[in-house]
Amino acid sequence: MKPILNISAYLFVALSDTAALRESIRSQAVAWSLKGTVLLADEGINLFLAGPPDGVRAFVAWLRRDARFAALEPKESWSREVPFGKLLVKVKREIIRMNHPTIRPAAARHPSVDATTLARWLAQGRDDAGRPVVTLDTRNAFEVDHGRFKGAIDWRLSKFSEFPRAVLAHRDELAGKTVVSYCTGGIRCEKAALFMAEAGIANVLQLEGGILKYFEQTGGRHFEGSCFVFDARESIDPSLAEAASA
């Protein structure tokens, strides 16, 4: 087993004490020798951290003792070295920027599809209601270039805040299909699915846990390439190991 445990996790939950949380989270992360990034906003928490396994899991256990974070479910992967140079804990306006304040996943979460069900649908080419299934990549173009679901829709986004405009430009193309939005760990999908439903697109689902959970539960069937991650590893393969350099 490789010595460094990497986790990514997010949770949309109403927070009113982000400044105080920033200090307590920073203190705990330093105490457990963790590096990475934690983002806090009124809408929730988003984190990418790495360090010794005991320290990472102790930090997560501490965080979950706060009832607001009890549902946090980190996705794990391993590396030989810590892929972050330092620890950053920041308070932001949004934990994932969309610039649509009416989209509030903490208030109402859109329905999702789990990894094994999506893999089955992709194998059969339709969902259980007989509708054709399309996967919609909500990530930036440079991330998609590392890997994506076979045949996925890619609107060549340069930033996530462009997604709403792209939806409105392409929504007629999605009519009559079951649209499964996906991203790295699920955070962008949460907002993406809500916006698509608000825009009048029927039969929208988000991939539960994103690509990382899909890799964990299916081994990456129907996915081509690797998954970009925002750390020194650059991307990970379907075994959740650092992808080999080209």
Secondary structure, 3 states (H helix, E strand, C coil): CCCEEEEEEEEECCCCCHHHHHHHHHHHHHHCCCEEEEEEECCEEEEEEEECHHHHHHHHHHHHCCHHHCCCCCEEEEECCCCCCCEEEEECCCCCCCCCCCCCCCCCCCCEECHHHHHHHHHHCECCCCCEEEEEECCEHHHHCCEEECCCEECCECCHHHHHHHHHHHHHHHCCCEEEEECCCCHHHHHHHHHHHHCCCCCEEEECCHHHHHHHHHCCCCEEECEECCCCCCEECCCCCECCCC
